[in-house]
């Protein structure tokens, strides 16, 4: 997972999407990660997006 520690907290509190070459939608898609409930220091994959 890319390093997002330099991001602004209000931009990443609800989740982030990264471009992905191997996701459900191929090279034009994104993978989405959300903060883990109860442990905001851990992030979990939550799906793919076009």
mmCIF file of the N, C-alpha and C atoms, coordinates in Angstrom:
data_MODEL
# 
_entry.id   MODEL 
# 
loop_
_atom_site.group_PDB 
_atom_site.id 
_atom_site.type_symbol 
_atom_site.label_atom_id 
_atom_site.label_alt_id 
_atom_site.label_comp_id 
_atom_site.label_asym_id 
_atom_site.label_entity_id 
_atom_site.label_seq_id 
_atom_site.pdbx_PDB_ins_code 
_atom_site.Cartn_x 
_atom_site.Cartn_y 
_atom_site.Cartn_z 
_atom_site.occupancy 
_atom_site.B_iso_or_equiv 
_atom_site.pdbx_formal_charge 
_atom_site.auth_seq_id 
_atom_site.auth_comp_id 
_atom_site.auth_asym_id 
_atom_site.auth_atom_id 
_atom_site.pdbx_PDB_model_num 
ATOM 1   N N  . UNK A 1 1  ? 0.847   -1.168 0.000   1.00 0.00 ? 1  UNK A N  1 
ATOM 2   C CA . UNK A 1 1  ? 0.000   0.000  0.000   1.00 0.00 ? 1  UNK A CA 1 
ATOM 3   C C  . UNK A 1 1  ? 0.895   1.234  0.000   1.00 0.00 ? 1  UNK A C  1 
ATOM 4   N N  . UNK A 1 2  ? 0.548   2.229  -0.778  1.00 0.00 ? 2  UNK A N  1 
ATOM 5   C CA . UNK A 1 2  ? 1.334   3.456  -0.798  1.00 0.00 ? 2  UNK A CA 1 
ATOM 6   C C  . UNK A 1 2  ? 1.294   4.177  0.544   1.00 0.00 ? 2  UNK A C  1 
ATOM 7   N N  . UNK A 1 3  ? 2.312   4.969  0.805   1.00 0.00 ? 3  UNK A N  1 
ATOM 8   C CA . UNK A 1 3  ? 2.399   5.752  2.031   1.00 0.00 ? 3  UNK A CA 1 
ATOM 9   C C  . UNK A 1 3  ? 1.501   6.973  1.923   1.00 0.00 ? 3  UNK A C  1 
ATOM 10  N N  . UNK A 1 4  ? 0.541   7.097  2.827   1.00 0.00 ? 4  UNK A N  1 
ATOM 11  C CA . UNK A 1 4  ? -0.357  8.255  2.822   1.00 0.00 ? 4  UNK A CA 1 
ATOM 12  C C  . UNK A 1 4  ? -0.169  9.098  4.072   1.00 0.00 ? 4  UNK A C  1 
ATOM 13  N N  . UNK A 1 5  ? 0.911   8.860  4.816   1.00 0.00 ? 5  UNK A N  1 
ATOM 14  C CA . UNK A 1 5  ? 1.112   9.565  6.072   1.00 0.00 ? 5  UNK A CA 1 
ATOM 15  C C  . UNK A 1 5  ? 1.284   11.066 5.886   1.00 0.00 ? 5  UNK A C  1 
ATOM 16  N N  . UNK A 1 6  ? 1.662   11.508 4.699   1.00 0.00 ? 6  UNK A N  1 
ATOM 17  C CA . UNK A 1 6  ? 1.813   12.933 4.460   1.00 0.00 ? 6  UNK A CA 1 
ATOM 18  C C  . UNK A 1 6  ? 0.520   13.616 4.067   1.00 0.00 ? 6  UNK A C  1 
ATOM 19  N N  . UNK A 1 7  ? -0.560  12.856 3.884   1.00 0.00 ? 7  UNK A N  1 
ATOM 20  C CA . UNK A 1 7  ? -1.834  13.438 3.483   1.00 0.00 ? 7  UNK A CA 1 
ATOM 21  C C  . UNK A 1 7  ? -2.490  14.198 4.607   1.00 0.00 ? 7  UNK A C  1 
ATOM 22  N N  . UNK A 1 8  ? -3.384  15.095 4.250   1.00 0.00 ? 8  UNK A N  1 
ATOM 23  C CA . UNK A 1 8  ? -4.107  15.848 5.259   1.00 0.00 ? 8  UNK A CA 1 
ATOM 24  C C  . UNK A 1 8  ? -5.170  14.953 5.865   1.00 0.00 ? 8  UNK A C  1 
ATOM 25  N N  . UNK A 1 9  ? -5.287  14.972 7.195   1.00 0.00 ? 9  UNK A N  1 
ATOM 26  C CA . UNK A 1 9  ? -6.178  14.044 7.877   1.00 0.00 ? 9  UNK A CA 1 
ATOM 27  C C  . UNK A 1 9  ? -7.628  14.173 7.414   1.00 0.00 ? 9  UNK A C  1 
ATOM 28  N N  . UNK A 1 10 ? -8.102  15.386 7.120   1.00 0.00 ? 10 UNK A N  1 
ATOM 29  C CA . UNK A 1 10 ? -9.489  15.529 6.678   1.00 0.00 ? 10 UNK A CA 1 
ATOM 30  C C  . UNK A 1 10 ? -9.696  14.946 5.290   1.00 0.00 ? 10 UNK A C  1 
ATOM 31  N N  . UNK A 1 11 ? -8.619  14.724 4.542   1.00 0.00 ? 11 UNK A N  1 
ATOM 32  C CA . UNK A 1 11 ? -8.736  14.129 3.213   1.00 0.00 ? 11 UNK A CA 1 
ATOM 33  C C  . UNK A 1 11 ? -8.742  12.606 3.265   1.00 0.00 ? 11 UNK A C  1 
ATOM 34  N N  . UNK A 1 12 ? -8.198  12.019 4.336   1.00 0.00 ? 12 UNK A N  1 
ATOM 35  C CA . UNK A 1 12 ? -8.071  10.558 4.375   1.00 0.00 ? 12 UNK A CA 1 
ATOM 36  C C  . UNK A 1 12 ? -8.857  9.910  5.504   1.00 0.00 ? 12 UNK A C  1 
ATOM 37  N N  . UNK A 1 13 ? -9.591  10.683 6.305   1.00 0.00 ? 13 UNK A N  1 
ATOM 38  C CA . UNK A 1 13 ? -10.344 10.115 7.424   1.00 0.00 ? 13 UNK A CA 1 
ATOM 39  C C  . UNK A 1 13 ? -11.406 9.127  6.989   1.00 0.00 ? 13 UNK A C  1 
ATOM 40  N N  . UNK A 1 14 ? -11.958 9.301  5.797   1.00 0.00 ? 14 UNK A N  1 
ATOM 41  C CA . UNK A 1 14 ? -13.056 8.446  5.364   1.00 0.00 ? 14 UNK A CA 1 
ATOM 42  C C  . UNK A 1 14 ? -12.627 7.373  4.384   1.00 0.00 ? 14 UNK A C  1 
ATOM 43  N N  . UNK A 1 15 ? -11.363 7.366  3.955   1.00 0.00 ? 15 UNK A N  1 
ATOM 44  C CA . UNK A 1 15 ? -10.877 6.351  3.032   1.00 0.00 ? 15 UNK A CA 1 
ATOM 45  C C  . UNK A 1 15 ? -10.125 6.961  1.874   1.00 0.00 ? 15 UNK A C  1 
ATOM 46  N N  . UNK A 1 16 ? -9.433  6.097  1.146   1.00 0.00 ? 16 UNK A N  1 
ATOM 47  C CA . UNK A 1 16 ? -8.655  6.538  -0.006  1.00 0.00 ? 16 UNK A CA 1 
ATOM 48  C C  . UNK A 1 16 ? -8.833  5.558  -1.154  1.00 0.00 ? 16 UNK A C  1 
ATOM 49  N N  . UNK A 1 17 ? -8.630  6.036  -2.378  1.00 0.00 ? 17 UNK A N  1 
ATOM 50  C CA . UNK A 1 17 ? -8.697  5.194  -3.567  1.00 0.00 ? 17 UNK A CA 1 
ATOM 51  C C  . UNK A 1 17 ? -7.398  5.365  -4.346  1.00 0.00 ? 17 UNK A C  1 
ATOM 52  N N  . UNK A 1 18 ? -6.796  4.247  -4.728  1.00 0.00 ? 18 UNK A N  1 
ATOM 53  C CA . UNK A 1 18 ? -5.553  4.253  -5.483  1.00 0.00 ? 18 UNK A CA 1 
ATOM 54  C C  . UNK A 1 18 ? -5.779  3.636  -6.852  1.00 0.00 ? 18 UNK A C  1 
ATOM 55  N N  . UNK A 1 19 ? -5.102  4.153  -7.876  1.00 0.00 ? 19 UNK A N  1 
ATOM 56  C CA . UNK A 1 19 ? -5.181  3.530  -9.192  1.00 0.00 ? 19 UNK A CA 1 
ATOM 57  C C  . UNK A 1 19 ? -4.613  2.122  -9.097  1.00 0.00 ? 19 UNK A C  1 
ATOM 58  N N  . UNK A 1 20 ? -5.238  1.209  -9.825  1.00 0.00 ? 20 UNK A N  1 
ATOM 59  C CA . UNK A 1 20 ? -4.802  -0.184 -9.784  1.00 0.00 ? 20 UNK A CA 1 
ATOM 60  C C  . UNK A 1 20 ? -4.739  -0.760 -11.186 1.00 0.00 ? 20 UNK A C  1 
ATOM 61  N N  . UNK A 1 21 ? -3.719  -1.546 -11.451 1.00 0.00 ? 21 UNK A N  1 
ATOM 62  C CA . UNK A 1 21 ? -3.606  -2.221 -12.737 1.00 0.00 ? 21 UNK A CA 1 
ATOM 63  C C  . UNK A 1 21 ? -4.241  -3.603 -12.699 1.00 0.00 ? 21 UNK A C  1 
ATOM 64  N N  . UNK A 1 22 ? -4.381  -4.177 -11.524 1.00 0.00 ? 22 UNK A N  1 
ATOM 65  C CA . UNK A 1 22 ? -4.856  -5.553 -11.410 1.00 0.00 ? 22 UNK A CA 1 
ATOM 66  C C  . UNK A 1 22 ? -6.162  -5.678 -10.652 1.00 0.00 ? 22 UNK A C  1 
ATOM 67  N N  . UNK A 1 23 ? -6.956  -4.624 -10.578 1.00 0.00 ? 23 UNK A N  1 
ATOM 68  C CA . UNK A 1 23 ? -8.239  -4.695 -9.897  1.00 0.00 ? 23 UNK A CA 1 
ATOM 69  C C  . UNK A 1 23 ? -9.327  -5.228 -10.820 1.00 0.00 ? 23 UNK A C  1 
ATOM 70  N N  . UNK A 1 24 ? -10.521 -5.254 -10.319 1.00 0.00 ? 24 UNK A N  1 
ATOM 71  C CA . UNK A 1 24 ? -11.681 -5.741 -11.064 1.00 0.00 ? 24 UNK A CA 1 
ATOM 72  C C  . UNK A 1 24 ? -11.895 -4.988 -12.373 1.00 0.00 ? 24 UNK A C  1 
ATOM 73  N N  . UNK A 1 25 ? -11.523 -3.704 -12.410 1.00 0.00 ? 25 UNK A N  1 
ATOM 74  C CA . UNK A 1 25 ? -11.773 -2.879 -13.581 1.00 0.00 ? 25 UNK A CA 1 
ATOM 75  C C  . UNK A 1 25 ? -10.522 -2.629 -14.412 1.00 0.00 ? 25 UNK A C  1 
ATOM 76  N N  . UNK A 1 26 ? -9.466  -3.395 -14.167 1.00 0.00 ? 26 UNK A N  1 
ATOM 77  C CA . UNK A 1 26 ? -8.238  -3.271 -14.942 1.00 0.00 ? 26 UNK A CA 1 
ATOM 78  C C  . UNK A 1 26 ? -7.495  -1.984 -14.642 1.00 0.00 ? 26 UNK A C  1 
ATOM 79  N N  . UNK A 1 27 ? -6.686  -1.541 -15.607 1.00 0.00 ? 27 UNK A N  1 
ATOM 80  C CA . UNK A 1 27 ? -5.809  -0.389 -15.402 1.00 0.00 ? 27 UNK A CA 1 
ATOM 81  C C  . UNK A 1 27 ? -6.560  0.925  -15.206 1.00 0.00 ? 27 UNK A C  1 
ATOM 82  N N  . UNK A 1 28 ? -7.835  0.979  -15.535 1.00 0.00 ? 28 UNK A N  1 
ATOM 83  C CA . UNK A 1 28 ? -8.593  2.219  -15.361 1.00 0.00 ? 28 UNK A CA 1 
ATOM 84  C C  . UNK A 1 28 ? -9.312  2.260  -14.016 1.00 0.00 ? 28 UNK A C  1 
ATOM 85  N N  . UNK A 1 29 ? -9.227  1.195  -13.252 1.00 0.00 ? 29 UNK A N  1 
ATOM 86  C CA . UNK A 1 29 ? -9.942  1.116  -11.982 1.00 0.00 ? 29 UNK A CA 1 
ATOM 87  C C  . UNK A 1 29 ? -9.135  1.596  -10.797 1.00 0.00 ? 29 UNK A C  1 
ATOM 88  N N  . UNK A 1 30 ? -9.779  1.564  -9.652  1.00 0.00 ? 30 UNK A N  1 
ATOM 89  C CA . UNK A 1 30 ? -9.150  1.963  -8.391  1.00 0.00 ? 30 UNK A CA 1 
ATOM 90  C C  . UNK A 1 30 ? -9.467  0.918  -7.324  1.00 0.00 ? 30 UNK A C  1 
ATOM 91  N N  . UNK A 1 31 ? -8.573  0.813  -6.361  1.00 0.00 ? 31 UNK A N  1 
ATOM 92  C CA . UNK A 1 31 ? -8.830  -0.004 -5.177  1.00 0.00 ? 31 UNK A CA 1 
ATOM 93  C C  . UNK A 1 31 ? -9.100  0.963  -4.033  1.00 0.00 ? 31 UNK A C  1 
ATOM 94  N N  . UNK A 1 32 ? -10.044 0.622  -3.187  1.00 0.00 ? 32 UNK A N  1 
ATOM 95  C CA . UNK A 1 32 ? -10.494 1.519  -2.131  1.00 0.00 ? 32 UNK A CA 1 
ATOM 96  C C  . UNK A 1 32 ? -10.140 0.910  -0.771  1.00 0.00 ? 32 UNK A C  1 
ATOM 97  N N  . UNK A 1 33 ? -9.541  1.727  0.093   1.00 0.00 ? 33 UNK A N  1 
ATOM 98  C CA . UNK A 1 33 ? -9.198  1.329  1.454   1.00 0.00 ? 33 UNK A CA 1 
ATOM 99  C C  . UNK A 1 33 ? -9.874  2.270  2.435   1.00 0.00 ? 33 UNK A C  1 
ATOM 100 N N  . UNK A 1 34 ? -10.375 1.708  3.531   1.00 0.00 ? 34 UNK A N  1 
ATOM 101 C CA . UNK A 1 34 ? -11.023 2.488  4.580   1.00 0.00 ? 34 UNK A CA 1 
ATOM 102 C C  . UNK A 1 34 ? -10.333 2.221  5.909   1.00 0.00 ? 34 UNK A C  1 
ATOM 103 N N  . UNK A 1 35 ? -10.344 3.216  6.818   1.00 0.00 ? 35 UNK A N  1 
ATOM 104 C CA . UNK A 1 35 ? -9.780  2.986  8.145   1.00 0.00 ? 35 UNK A CA 1 
ATOM 105 C C  . UNK A 1 35 ? -10.564 1.885  8.862   1.00 0.00 ? 35 UNK A C  1 
ATOM 106 N N  . UNK A 1 36 ? -9.852  1.062  9.604   1.00 0.00 ? 36 UNK A N  1 
ATOM 107 C CA . UNK A 1 36 ? -10.483 -0.036 10.342  1.00 0.00 ? 36 UNK A CA 1 
ATOM 108 C C  . UNK A 1 36 ? -11.254 0.531  11.532  1.00 0.00 ? 36 UNK A C  1 
ATOM 109 N N  . UNK A 1 37 ? -12.524 0.142  11.696  1.00 0.00 ? 37 UNK A N  1 
ATOM 110 C CA . UNK A 1 37 ? -13.291 0.609  12.854  1.00 0.00 ? 37 UNK A CA 1 
ATOM 111 C C  . UNK A 1 37 ? -12.593 0.195  14.156  1.00 0.00 ? 37 UNK A C  1 
ATOM 112 N N  . UNK A 1 38 ? -12.416 1.142  15.044  1.00 0.00 ? 38 UNK A N  1 
ATOM 113 C CA . UNK A 1 38 ? -11.784 0.864  16.317  1.00 0.00 ? 38 UNK A CA 1 
ATOM 114 C C  . UNK A 1 38 ? -10.266 0.957  16.302  1.00 0.00 ? 38 UNK A C  1 
ATOM 115 N N  . UNK A 1 39 ? -9.643  1.032  15.113  1.00 0.00 ? 39 UNK A N  1 
ATOM 116 C CA . UNK A 1 39 ? -8.196  1.163  15.013  1.00 0.00 ? 39 UNK A CA 1 
ATOM 117 C C  . UNK A 1 39 ? -7.869  1.950  13.757  1.00 0.00 ? 39 UNK A C  1 
ATOM 118 N N  . UNK A 1 40 ? -7.931  3.255  13.853  1.00 0.00 ? 40 UNK A N  1 
ATOM 119 C CA . UNK A 1 40 ? -7.728  4.133  12.708  1.00 0.00 ? 40 UNK A CA 1 
ATOM 120 C C  . UNK A 1 40 ? -6.321  4.072  12.133  1.00 0.00 ? 40 UNK A C  1 
ATOM 121 N N  . UNK A 1 41 ? -5.390  3.392  12.824  1.00 0.00 ? 41 UNK A N  1 
ATOM 122 C CA . UNK A 1 41 ? -4.034  3.282  12.300  1.00 0.00 ? 41 UNK A CA 1 
ATOM 123 C C  . UNK A 1 41 ? -3.909  2.135  11.296  1.00 0.00 ? 41 UNK A C  1 
ATOM 124 N N  . UNK A 1 42 ? -4.931  1.281  11.211  1.00 0.00 ? 42 UNK A N  1 
ATOM 125 C CA . UNK A 1 42 ? -4.942  0.170  10.245  1.00 0.00 ? 42 UNK A CA 1 
ATOM 126 C C  . UNK A 1 42 ? -5.988  0.438  9.179   1.00 0.00 ? 42 UNK A C  1 
ATOM 127 N N  . UNK A 1 43 ? -5.665  0.047  7.954   1.00 0.00 ? 43 UNK A N  1 
ATOM 128 C CA . UNK A 1 43 ? -6.563  0.257  6.831   1.00 0.00 ? 43 UNK A CA 1 
ATOM 129 C C  . UNK A 1 43 ? -6.877  -1.088 6.184   1.00 0.00 ? 43 UNK A C  1 
ATOM 130 N N  . UNK A 1 44 ? -8.114  -1.266 5.760   1.00 0.00 ? 44 UNK A N  1 
ATOM 131 C CA . UNK A 1 44 ? -8.549  -2.503 5.116   1.00 0.00 ? 44 UNK A CA 1 
ATOM 132 C C  . UNK A 1 44 ? -9.091  -2.221 3.728   1.00 0.00 ? 44 UNK A C  1 
ATOM 133 N N  . UNK A 1 45 ? -8.835  -3.157 2.813   1.00 0.00 ? 45 UNK A N  1 
ATOM 134 C CA . UNK A 1 45 ? -9.391  -3.067 1.464   1.00 0.00 ? 45 UNK A CA 1 
ATOM 135 C C  . UNK A 1 45 ? -10.902 -3.163 1.597   1.00 0.00 ? 45 UNK A C  1 
ATOM 136 N N  . UNK A 1 46 ? -11.624 -2.298 0.890   1.00 0.00 ? 46 UNK A N  1 
ATOM 137 C CA . UNK A 1 46 ? -13.082 -2.352 0.959   1.00 0.00 ? 46 UNK A CA 1 
ATOM 138 C C  . UNK A 1 46 ? -13.733 -2.581 -0.404  1.00 0.00 ? 46 UNK A C  1 
ATOM 139 N N  . UNK A 1 47 ? -12.942 -2.625 -1.467  1.00 0.00 ? 47 UNK A N  1 
ATOM 140 C CA . UNK A 1 47 ? -13.516 -2.928 -2.776  1.00 0.00 ? 47 UNK A CA 1 
ATOM 141 C C  . UNK A 1 47 ? -12.774 -2.272 -3.918  1.00 0.00 ? 47 UNK A C  1 
ATOM 142 N N  . UNK A 1 48 ? -13.278 -2.529 -5.114  1.00 0.00 ? 48 UNK A N  1 
ATOM 143 C CA . UNK A 1 48 ? -12.745 -1.925 -6.325  1.00 0.00 ? 48 UNK A CA 1 
ATOM 144 C C  . UNK A 1 48 ? -13.787 -0.953 -6.879  1.00 0.00 ? 48 UNK A C  1 
ATOM 145 N N  . UNK A 1 49 ? -13.309 0.049  -7.599  1.00 0.00 ? 49 UNK A N  1 
ATOM 146 C CA . UNK A 1 49 ? -14.192 1.058  -8.157  1.00 0.00 ? 49 UNK A CA 1 
ATOM 147 C C  . UNK A 1 49 ? -13.755 1.368  -9.592  1.00 0.00 ? 49 UNK A C  1 
ATOM 148 N N  . UNK A 1 50 ? -14.709 1.641  -10.479 1.00 0.00 ? 50 UNK A N  1 
ATOM 149 C CA . UNK A 1 50 ? -14.308 1.997  -11.850 1.00 0.00 ? 50 UNK A CA 1 
ATOM 150 C C  . UNK A 1 50 ? -13.626 3.349  -11.926 1.00 0.00 ? 50 UNK A C  1 
# 
